[in-house]
Amino acid sequence: MRTTGNPEQSGRQRSNWTRISFDSIASRSAKYRPDVDGLRAVAVLGVLFFHTGLPPFRGGFVGVDIFYVISGYLITSILAKDLLEGKLSLVAFYERRMRRIFPALFTVLFFCIVAGAVLLDPREMIAFGKALVATTFFVSNFYFWHSAQPLGYFDNAVSSQVLLHTWSLSVEEQFYLFFPATLFLLYRWTKGRVNAWLLVLAAGSFALNIWATQQKPVAAFYWIMPRAWELLAGALLAMKALPLIRNRIVRESAGLVGLGMIVSALCLPIKAASFPGYIVLLPCVGACLVIHAGEGGRCFARTLLSFRPLVFIGVISYSLYLWHWPIIVFSRHLPIHIPGNAETLFVLMSSVVLAFLSFEYIERPFRGGSSPFSRRQIFAFGFAASMATVVFGFTAYHSRGLWQRYDPPTRQIIASNLERIDDGDGSCTNWKTEIHSLSDVKFCGLGDELPHKIMFWGDSHVGQLYPAIKLLYNNGSLRNHGAMLTIGGGCLPDENLNPVGDGYHCDAFSKFAMLRAQKNDIDTVFIGFSTWGPFGNHANCLTSDGRCVALLSGDQVRRRFLADLSDEIRTLHGLGKNVIVSLPFPVFNKRIPELEISNAVFARFGLSETAEEVTSTWLREEIKAAAVGAGADIFDPRLTLCQGRECLIQEGGISIYRDQSHIAGSQGGILMSNLREVLQREVIEGAVHASHPMELGRATQNPVLAGP
């Protein structure tokens, strides 16, 4: 498609553009805006810092939305200039896109293929193969939407997806698949009302974004239509839909407000379920204000963003965005230990270095009029590279993850460890369940008809005891007691605390769990919980009537919880209940099945890693002191799992864990002897010892076979 015609027709077209104040675009678009590159730097650094976990940038992922506004502004400026000059060519446009996008993208994809063949296990390789094909065809946003966990992009389960970040590139390219033709048709048929129609399209997309965020938040995040308005906002700026800001004071104010909105968005703890929604207006409107203020003349925002180091990062921002996430994912797979801060520094430095090399020696030779590569060569390169990645992607998928990479003994170890990852049962868990009454709580019972029961209350660390509890119940070790599991995923057993995040109702869950514990058929309450998240890297609220009244630090959560735990124990004791508190299970700095897979693969090179336990010793002692001080007995899983700081994590190269802190379901019997001893001591109150004095000794030797 080219806009050509006789001089009279060309004159009519120019007249139409004049009606939308567009005939000055050609001269203005030719001017380089270093502040726009500076804004690119802010966007990419926000994403990079968010992915590396730097605390101030809790909303750093909105850098993608800033990118969309910038992209819409720059690309539309070029398209409008071509339309104005009567030389718009879709072939030329897509050639420019290929020159801009393909070289760096396929370089990163080929790097990922090589690194993935070495570092990814078969399960990860299957997912990588599918994502690789989707990325090649620029539909990875739909792939990640289709395969999404409940929290989509924000779910921990996607952290090993090497190409996760390409979703945003797919959205952008889908937009430009249709936008040039749309702009051309509007130019030809709307009699100068191009901006009005673009505004209608943007409003419709934004309305869809609001609806989808409430009804289908994962689709709202990944799909093109709820995101298109962000690119259209930049397009409207390029189309001069707003008059230039001539007044210096107004220009300064607009730039500063825009910067403030962007910084706020980058630092806010944005909830996954509410994004994009209305909150995405912060980075997008902020970016529009900054760009538009700089368009009108000098201002502080324009000067600040023209700072040369920022401009440098902005220039290499595309390559930096492409490289950073694979570097993060693959660094976690390396068979060497890199301490936390050193790993962050390694990721940042290597991403910047690779981005610079990629820009200088891969991007630049393909771009601009001086490029030695012809249009025919560009299209041939794009086709050949696409076919290569598609073939590898299908091969990785259809071979079930390239098992041929390993010798038979290694395959067996890998297969057994992959089975461990799925070796768990969460059917008893209340996971982000909205709870208004006792009937909303899911309970799992053994011996519901028995008049006396032991209630096991806590999070997934208590839930992992279910196999051992079931064995004890089936072989009669609980005597005349039934068992009831009351499990709240990610929840401390405290009705005054609730994690900051989408969908948690831990305060309500704990309130009704406590009410259930006070009923007459419960004579013993076993309480357990993980300390790693609530007392460390997960924010918690102090709640009242279901409302967050204060955001607590990890230290404040610890103090409040230990005080509330003591009160719960005393309340239950006052009702004649026995109480057992479980000390924290070991938590490691690595997922054990993946660690054992890595050790099996790299053992022949003399490379192996060990997992480091990260549970705090002094915190264990604080919990023990609070529980014993309030009158509770103690269950210590470390008596079975650890000797000093050395903990059992594998047998014969096969993990006994399914992640970094949960025992695999098939290995739950490991804990049975320890658990039996505590339960019988507390529940049977010495009756077993009197009638069967040798039983506990036999049980310790053979816990599975020991009977009543």
TAVEN-V670675 format. One record per pair of residues at least 6 apart in sequence whose C-alpha atoms are under 7 Angstrom apart, sorted by the first residue. I is the first residue (numbers start at 1). J is the second residue. D is the distance in Angstrom with one decimal. If there is no record, write none. Layout:
i: [I:I]
j: [J:J]
d: [D:D]
This chain:
i: [1:1:2:2:2:3:3:3:3:4:4:14:16:16:17:17:19:20:21:22:22:25:26:29:34:34:35:35:35:36:37:37:37:38:38:38:38:38:39:40:40:40:41:41:41:41:41:43:43:43:43:44:44:44:46:46:46:46:46:47:47:47:48:49:49:50:50:50:50:50:52:56:57:57:58:58:58:58:59:59:59:59:59:59:60:60:62:62:62:65:65:65:66:66:66:68:68:69:69:69:69:69:69:70:71:71:72:72:72:72:73:73:73:73:76:76:77:79:82:95:99:99:100:100:102:103:103:104:104:104:104:105:106:108:108:119:122:122:122:122:123:125:125:126:126:126:126:128:128:129:129:129:129:130:130:131:131:131:132:132:132:133:133:133:134:134:135:136:136:136:138:138:139:140:140:140:141:141:141:141:141:141:142:142:145:145:145:145:149:151:152:154:160:162:162:162:163:165:171:175:186:187:195:195:198:202:202:205:205:205:205:205:206:206:208:209:209:209:209:210:210:212:212:213:213:213:213:213:217:220:220:221:230:234:244:244:245:245:245:246:251:251:252:252:254:254:254:255:255:255:255:256:258:258:258:258:259:259:261:261:261:262:262:262:262:265:265:271:271:272:273:290:294:316:316:316:319:319:319:320:320:320:323:323:324:327:327:328:335:335:335:335:336:336:337:365:366:396:410:410:413:413:414:416:417:417:417:417:418:420:420:420:420:420:421:421:421:422:423:423:423:423:424:424:425:428:428:428:428:429:429:429:430:430:430:430:430:431:431:432:432:432:433:434:435:435:435:435:437:438:443:443:443:444:444:444:445:445:445:446:446:446:447:447:448:450:450:451:452:452:452:452:452:453:453:453:453:453:453:453:453:454:454:454:454:454:454:454:454:455:455:455:455:455:455:455:455:456:456:456:456:456:456:456:457:457:457:457:457:457:458:458:458:458:458:458:458:458:459:459:459:459:459:459:459:459:460:460:461:461:461:461:462:462:463:464:464:464:465:467:467:467:468:468:468:468:472:475:475:476:476:477:477:479:486:488:488:491:492:493:494:494:494:494:495:495:495:495:495:496:496:496:496:497:497:497:497:497:498:498:498:498:498:498:498:498:499:499:499:500:500:500:517:518:523:523:524:524:524:524:525:525:525:526:526:526:527:527:527:528:528:529:530:531:534:534:535:535:535:535:536:539:539:540:540:541:541:541:541:541:542:542:542:542:542:543:562:562:566:566:566:569:569:569:570:578:579:579:580:580:580:580:581:581:581:581:581:582:582:582:583:583:583:583:584:585:585:586:586:586:587:587:587:587:587:588:588:588:588:588:588:589:589:589:589:589:590:590:591:591:592:592:592:592:592:593:593:593:593:596:596:596:599:599:602:635:640:640:641:641:642:649:649:649:650:656:656:656:657:657:658:672:673:673:673:677:698:699]
j: [89:90:87:88:89:83:86:87:88:86:87:84:191:192:23:192:192:192:240:239:240:81:81:77:306:311:302:305:306:291:311:314:315:305:306:310:311:314:305:67:314:317:310:311:313:314:317:63:64:66:67:63:317:321:57:60:61:63:266:60:61:63:324:57:60:57:58:59:60:61:344:267:266:267:266:267:268:269:265:266:267:268:269:270:266:267:265:266:283:230:283:284:283:284:287:230:231:230:231:233:234:284:287:234:231:234:231:232:234:235:234:235:237:238:235:238:238:88:88:375:366:367:363:367:382:362:363:319:358:362:363:322:385:322:323:333:400:401:402:403:401:396:401:396:397:400:401:161:162:393:394:396:397:393:397:140:143:163:389:390:393:389:390:393:140:143:166:386:389:390:170:173:170:166:167:170:167:168:170:171:222:223:222:223:152:218:219:222:155:272:218:272:329:325:326:329:326:325:224:228:194:194:236:241:232:229:232:225:226:227:228:229:226:229:226:220:226:227:277:277:278:219:220:220:274:275:276:277:273:226:276:276:284:288:295:296:251:293:296:296:293:299:299:300:289:290:293:289:290:293:301:301:286:287:289:290:286:290:282:283:286:282:283:286:287:282:283:501:502:502:502:301:302:355:356:359:355:358:359:351:352:355:351:355:351:347:351:347:598:607:608:609:608:609:609:371:373:402:600:601:653:654:597:654:593:597:654:655:593:593:655:657:658:664:593:658:659:658:658:664:665:666:664:665:665:442:443:444:487:487:488:489:441:442:487:488:489:488:489:503:504:505:505:505:441:505:508:509:512:512:484:485:486:484:485:486:483:484:485:482:483:484:482:483:482:481:482:521:481:482:521:522:523:481:482:483:484:521:522:523:524:481:482:483:484:522:523:524:525:483:484:485:517:522:524:525:526:462:484:485:486:525:526:527:485:486:487:526:527:528:486:487:488:492:493:527:528:529:487:488:489:490:491:492:528:529:487:489:528:529:530:662:528:529:487:662:663:665:668:665:668:669:668:669:671:672:478:707:708:707:708:707:708:708:513:506:509:506:529:510:507:510:561:564:506:507:508:510:511:507:542:543:544:507:540:541:542:543:504:505:506:507:540:541:542:543:539:540:541:539:540:541:525:572:577:578:577:578:579:683:578:579:580:579:580:581:580:581:582:581:582:584:584:584:540:554:554:555:557:558:554:552:553:551:552:548:549:550:551:552:548:549:550:551:552:549:623:626:626:627:630:579:630:632:630:682:632:633:632:633:634:635:627:632:633:634:635:634:635:636:620:624:635:636:620:637:638:613:615:661:613:614:615:660:661:611:612:613:614:660:661:611:612:613:614:660:611:660:659:660:655:657:658:659:660:655:657:658:659:653:654:655:608:609:608:678:671:674:647:648:648:655:656:657:656:663:664:667:663:664:664:703:699:700:703:696:706:706]
d: [5.2:5.6:5.8:5.0:4.6:6.8:4.7:5.4:5.7:5.7:6.8:6.7:6.2:4.7:6.1:5.9:5.9:6.1:6.6:6.4:6.5:6.2:5.0:6.0:5.2:6.2:5.3:4.6:4.4:6.9:5.1:4.4:6.0:4.5:5.7:4.9:4.6:5.4:6.2:6.5:4.8:6.6:5.7:6.8:5.1:4.1:6.3:3.9:6.6:5.9:6.4:5.9:6.1:6.3:6.5:4.2:6.5:5.5:6.4:4.8:4.8:5.5:6.8:6.2:6.7:5.4:6.1:6.9:4.8:6.3:6.1:5.5:5.4:4.6:6.5:5.2:5.9:5.2:5.9:4.4:5.1:5.3:5.8:5.9:4.5:6.8:6.9:6.5:6.6:6.8:6.7:6.2:6.0:5.8:6.0:5.8:5.0:5.5:5.0:6.2:4.4:6.4:6.8:6.0:6.6:7.0:4.3:6.0:4.3:4.7:4.0:4.7:6.1:5.0:5.3:6.0:5.2:6.9:4.8:6.8:5.5:5.7:6.9:6.6:6.7:6.2:6.0:6.4:6.4:6.2:6.0:6.9:6.8:6.9:6.6:6.0:6.6:3.9:6.3:6.4:6.1:6.3:4.8:5.7:4.8:6.1:4.8:6.8:6.7:3.8:6.3:5.2:5.5:6.0:6.6:6.2:6.9:6.5:6.7:7.0:5.6:6.7:5.0:5.5:4.6:6.5:6.6:5.9:6.9:6.9:4.4:6.8:5.5:6.5:5.1:6.1:4.1:7.0:6.1:6.7:5.3:6.6:6.7:6.8:6.9:6.5:6.3:6.1:6.3:6.8:5.5:6.5:5.9:6.9:5.2:6.1:7.0:6.7:5.3:6.8:5.7:6.2:6.6:6.3:6.9:4.3:5.9:5.8:5.2:6.9:6.1:5.3:6.2:5.8:5.4:5.8:4.2:7.0:6.0:4.9:6.8:6.9:5.1:5.3:6.3:6.5:6.5:5.4:5.9:5.6:6.8:6.2:6.6:6.8:7.0:5.2:5.8:6.6:5.1:6.0:5.1:6.6:5.4:6.4:5.7:6.9:6.1:5.8:4.7:5.4:5.2:6.2:3.7:6.1:5.0:5.3:6.2:6.7:5.3:6.1:5.1:6.3:4.7:5.4:6.9:5.9:5.8:6.2:6.2:6.6:6.1:6.7:5.3:6.0:6.1:6.0:4.7:6.4:6.4:6.1:6.2:4.7:5.8:6.6:5.1:6.2:6.9:6.1:6.4:6.2:5.9:6.2:7.0:6.2:6.8:5.6:6.5:5.6:6.0:6.7:6.7:6.4:5.3:6.5:5.1:6.7:5.7:6.1:6.8:6.7:6.9:6.8:5.0:6.1:6.6:4.4:6.5:6.9:6.3:5.2:5.4:6.8:5.8:4.8:6.9:6.8:6.7:5.8:6.6:5.0:5.8:6.0:7.0:6.2:5.9:4.8:5.9:6.2:5.0:5.0:4.7:6.1:6.5:6.0:6.7:6.9:6.1:6.3:7.0:5.6:6.6:5.8:5.3:5.6:5.0:6.9:5.6:4.4:6.3:5.4:5.0:6.4:4.4:6.6:6.3:6.5:5.9:5.5:5.1:6.3:5.0:5.9:6.3:4.9:4.4:5.3:6.8:5.9:4.9:6.2:6.9:6.7:6.2:4.9:6.2:5.9:6.4:4.8:5.8:6.0:4.7:6.0:6.8:6.5:6.3:4.8:6.0:6.9:6.0:4.8:5.9:6.1:4.7:6.1:6.2:4.8:5.9:6.0:5.0:6.5:6.6:5.2:6.1:6.6:5.7:5.7:4.9:5.4:5.2:4.9:5.0:5.8:5.5:6.7:6.9:5.4:6.6:5.6:6.9:6.0:6.3:6.6:5.6:6.7:6.1:6.5:6.4:6.9:6.4:6.3:5.3:6.7:5.3:5.1:6.4:5.0:6.2:5.3:6.9:6.0:5.1:6.1:5.2:6.9:6.9:6.9:6.9:5.2:6.0:5.4:6.3:5.5:6.8:6.7:7.0:4.0:6.2:4.8:4.9:5.6:5.8:5.2:6.8:5.6:6.5:5.7:5.0:5.8:6.8:6.6:5.2:5.4:5.5:5.3:6.7:6.8:6.0:4.2:6.0:5.4:5.1:6.2:6.8:6.8:4.8:6.2:5.4:4.5:5.7:6.8:6.2:4.9:6.2:5.9:4.6:5.9:6.2:4.8:6.1:5.9:4.8:6.7:5.9:6.7:6.8:6.7:4.4:6.6:6.3:5.9:5.4:6.8:6.8:6.1:5.7:5.5:7.0:5.6:4.6:5.7:5.8:5.7:5.2:6.3:6.7:5.5:6.9:6.5:6.2:6.2:5.4:6.5:6.1:6.7:6.0:6.9:5.0:6.3:5.4:4.6:5.5:6.7:6.6:6.4:6.3:5.1:6.1:5.9:4.6:5.9:6.3:6.9:6.2:5.3:6.7:6.0:6.9:6.3:6.0:6.2:5.6:5.8:5.7:5.9:4.6:6.0:5.4:4.3:5.5:5.2:6.4:6.1:5.6:6.4:6.4:6.8:5.9:5.6:4.6:4.1:6.0:6.2:7.0:5.7:5.6:5.3:6.8:6.3:6.5:6.0:6.6:6.6:4.9:6.6:6.6:6.3:6.4:6.7:5.6:5.5:6.0:5.8:5.7:6.7:5.2:6.0:5.8:6.1:4.2:4.8:4.9:6.2:6.1:5.2:5.2:6.8:6.7:5.0]
